[in-house]
């Protein structure tokens, strides 16, 4: 039986971190809300008993239901034998995955710094300040952290020659930043050589290239986590 992935249709969002890993690993799964619609997702989520996921994405594997992107990737890596095989190392990979989640939240906050329930146009002044801080302070700290993690084992991946869930997530992070902050990323090109090398290498993972070239991969847009507003990308 294939895995069931539940995430909002129409946007890459946090679900894309899971999709990229599953395609790279050539795992069979059903993208449930893309097949059945957003209403089906809401109905399924609310029908879950016990301690249910707070929000998508969540993964269903038989009787097992798991929320939170990082935990989904940990579960799949462990079950499918795609971790390092060493607990200490796998915990460090999870640490990096959670660092990625923290940065993604900061990126999302550039266009929703006050409230996720308000339109971007209603919080633009705060968005300018948040984006300036992200470009000037937060992105350099995070990206050099990830760059150093790749360099630790000689690259091209965090574990060296073996790819992991962290690598597919870092790839999506860099692609999202290229979309949201193209001016900044062009200006900083060459600063994070290991990350840029990983971004070029991950698409070569067997199983991933077909997905990246297919219509099943949803493009970035103004409705997702990574959004491009020219005024927030001014150096």
C-alpha positions, 0 to 999 in steps of 0.5 A, a space after each residue: 500500500 502506498 503512502 498518503 500525503 495530505 497537503 493543500 492543493 495548488 501550492 508547493 508549501 511545506 508539503 513540497 519538502 515531503 514530495 521532493 524527498 519521496 520522489 528522490 527516494 522513489 516512494 509510492 504515494 498518493 497526493 490526496 488533496 490534489 486528487 480529491 480537493 481541499 474540502 476532502 483534506 479538511 474533512 479527513 483532518 477533522 475525522 482523525 481521532 485521538 492526537 491528530 495533526 494540527 495542520 497539513 502536511 501529514 502522512 498516513 501509513 496504514 494505522 500511523 498518522 504523522 504531522 509536521 514536515 520534519 517528523 514525516 521526513 524522519 519517519 520515512 527515512 527511518 522506515 525506508 532505510 534512508 538515514 545514516 544508520 547512526 543515531 547520533 548522526 540522524 539526530 544531527 540531520 533532524 536538527 538541521 531539518 528543524 533549522 530549515 523549518 525555523 528559517 522557512 517560518 522567518 521567510 514567511 514572516 517577511 510578508 505576514 509579519 503581524 498576522 497570517 490573517 491579514 493581507 500583505 497590503 495591510 502590514 507592508 510597513 512591518 514587512 519592509 522592516 522584517 525583510 530588511 532584517 532577513 536579508 541583512 542578518 538572518 539569511 547570512 547566519 542561516 545559510 552559512 550555517 547550512 553551508 558549513 554543515 555541507 562542508 563538514 563531510 566534504 559535500 556534495 551532500 550533508 553526509 558526503 556522498 550519501 544524500 538525505 532528507 536534509 539535502 532535498 529540503 535545502 534544495 527547495 529552500 534555495 529554490 524558494 529564495 531564488 524566487 522570493 529574493 532574486 536580487 539578493 540571491 544574485 548579489 550574494 552568489 558565490 558566498 555559499 559555494 557548498 549550498 549552491 553546489 548542492 542546489 545543482 547536484 540534488 536534481 541529479 538524484 535518480 528519481 527526482 529529475 522526472 518530477 522536477 520536469 513534470 507538471 506535478 511540481 507546482 510552481 512558486 506563486 504569491 500564495 505560498 511560503 515563498 513570495 516575491 514582492 519586488 519592494 521586499 527585495 531591494 538592496 
